[in-house]
Amino acid sequence: MSTQDQNIATYNFAYLDEQTKRMIRRAILKGIAIPGYQVPFASREMPMPYGWGTGGVQVTASIIGPDDVLKVIDQGADDTTNAVSIRNFFRKVADVETTTETAKATIIQTRHRIPELPLTEGQTLVYQVPIPEPLRFLAPRETETRKMHALEEYGLMHVKLYEDIARHGHIATTYAYPVKVEGRYVMDPSPTPKFDNPKMHMSPALQLFGAGREKRIYAIPPFTDVVSLDFEDHPFEVQKFDKPCALCGAEQVYLDEVVLDDRGGRMFVCSDTDHCETRRAEGHVGELGVKEAAE
Amino acid sequence: MPRTDSSAVQTADHITGGFAKPVFDAQAIFRAVMDAMARPGTIQPTKAETQPPRPLSPVAAAITLALCDNDTPLWLDPALRQSAAVASWLGFHTGAPSADTPADAHFALVADPAGLIAFENFAQGTQEYPDRSTTLILQVTSLSSGAQLVLEGPGIDGRAAFAPTPLPRHFVEQWKQNRARFPRGVDLIFAAPEGIACLPRTTRIRAMEG
């Protein structure tokens, strides 16, 4: 234990040095003031590889204080490698309390899901973002995409969605589905399933986005208009699932497919592990679930 | 303005009065500013643990210490510029270079909002980089005893209201023009003894009453 204490002492609180935190904090304030606009920032090397959430980690490290309670999810799950290692990272370098309960957390760092439990006013959701630029695969040059944002020229994005319809008969984009924030900036909500897009609209929680490799921070303030792009004759729709969660019986939640055997057996379960566990503790049972033993 | 104190006392003045716990105080002040910016019109209480030389207020000084460093040219309004003690205190604690013109400033520190030059003199950012704009830190005496400002916009559930005083001249009209420049424009941080409130450039002022 004493060696661990010494390890903590060799870091500044929350790992980043103070000048870096100030730089990131200034970028966060600009991001909040210009919802959906990608603020460039001087992203640092972090003790984890790009793609593991270095942007989200830098944002979390810059806002977190000793009184915060941190939850980290990876595709909705609290118990996967990325979530566990980031949670342990902040326990070590910031000595903060961590939790898996959505309701208890003040800061939730997420990779590609928004919790099923509606967020509240005191909470901040920090997204890990791989490619922040929604127009990047339509115009590879930064100078071009920046000009398109400056001129509010988003026709290309509508053409892309139209081509989906022409080819597939419906808008086939299922994740990283582009949104328009407060009627101005088209924004990539990070590769969350489009199922989660409606949760961003008028959320009481502050939403911050960090892209470490691409060096961008952006934000959606609470109670902000977030509209998924669509057409009058092809309105935006979220995924629907045929069956409820096999473990807890939840409906209207996002489900993951779990392969059970090599003969085509499969089950669909809540992607949000905290939501599923809470429901099962409350006594809800799905068709493949077992009744929780009374404690 | 020359001071009559001995230089030894002056030096001590400039060194003392900063954050007692720089890491945690800066984090607490930043979180108050972030929450205020995310929820315009709300007053975020704060313990300002700084003792700057007058006329710089403890809350405005705390915000400056939390956000400014040698990367951020800082503009001081005439009321603050008159005090050599303020400039050297800020210089010692932040290392922020002074901005030659308001258009070069990343942050502007304003002790006398009623005498402030027009917002359009400050950096507005560009259409490509609207983040390259000045953030104004206005020292006000109160956030609740002025004329009521009714607010709408991102961060506000329906409507919000606060009543900062004193305000820059023709404030509502100036703010309307600032709003019309979106995504360019300045953002305001109000530093009052009771806490921090913000007006990001997205906020619309519906009405001014009282």
Contacts between the chains, C-beta under 8 A, distances in Angstrom:
chain1	res1	chain2	res2	distance
A	12	B	23	6.7
A	13	B	23	4.9
A	13	B	24	7.1
A	13	B	27	7.7
A	18	B	22	6.9
A	18	B	23	6.4
A	18	B	26	6.8
A	19	B	69	5.7
A	19	B	71	7.8
A	21	B	26	7.5
A	21	B	27	7.8
A	21	B	30	8.0
A	22	B	26	7.5
A	22	B	66	7.4
A	22	B	67	6.1
A	22	B	68	7.6
A	22	B	69	5.5
A	22	B	71	8.0
A	23	B	71	6.6
A	25	B	30	4.9
A	25	B	34	7.4
A	25	B	66	7.5
A	25	B	67	6.5
A	26	B	67	6.0
A	26	B	72	7.3
A	26	B	106	7.7
A	27	B	131	7.4
A	28	B	34	6.3
A	29	B	33	6.6
A	29	B	34	6.6
A	29	B	37	5.4
A	29	B	67	7.7
A	29	B	135	7.1
A	29	B	187	7.3
A	30	B	131	4.1
A	30	B	133	7.9
A	30	B	187	7.8
A	31	B	131	7.9
A	32	B	34	7.0
A	32	B	37	4.8
A	32	B	38	5.2
A	32	B	155	7.6
A	32	B	200	6.3
A	33	B	37	6.4
A	33	B	187	4.6
A	33	B	200	3.7
A	33	B	201	5.5
A	33	B	202	6.6
A	34	B	130	5.5
A	34	B	131	6.5
A	34	B	183	5.2
A	34	B	200	7.9
A	34	B	201	7.1
A	34	B	202	7.4
A	35	B	154	5.3
A	35	B	202	6.5
A	37	B	130	6.2
A	37	B	131	6.9
A	37	B	183	6.1
A	39	B	131	4.8
A	40	B	129	7.8
A	40	B	131	7.6
A	62	B	30	7.9
A	63	B	27	7.9
A	63	B	30	7.4
A	63	B	31	6.6
A	63	B	34	6.6
A	64	B	27	7.7
A	65	B	24	7.0
A	65	B	27	4.8
A	65	B	28	6.4
A	65	B	31	6.2
A	66	B	24	6.7
A	146	B	128	5.0
A	146	B	129	8.0
A	147	B	128	6.7
A	149	B	128	7.7
A	150	B	126	7.8
A	150	B	127	4.0
A	150	B	128	4.6
A	151	B	127	7.5
A	182	B	154	5.4
A	182	B	202	6.7
A	184	B	182	7.2
A	184	B	183	6.7
A	185	B	183	7.7
A	204	B	157	7.3
A	206	B	34	7.7
A	206	B	35	7.8
A	206	B	38	4.6
A	219	B	38	7.9
A	220	B	154	7.9
A	221	B	37	7.8
A	221	B	38	4.7
A	221	B	39	7.5
A	221	B	154	4.5
A	221	B	155	3.9
A	221	B	200	7.7
A	221	B	202	7.8
A	222	B	38	6.0
A	222	B	39	6.4
A	222	B	154	8.0
A	222	B	155	5.5
A	222	B	157	7.5
A	223	B	154	6.7
A	223	B	155	6.0
A	223	B	156	5.9
A	223	B	157	4.6
A	224	B	154	4.1
A	224	B	155	6.9
A	225	B	154	7.5
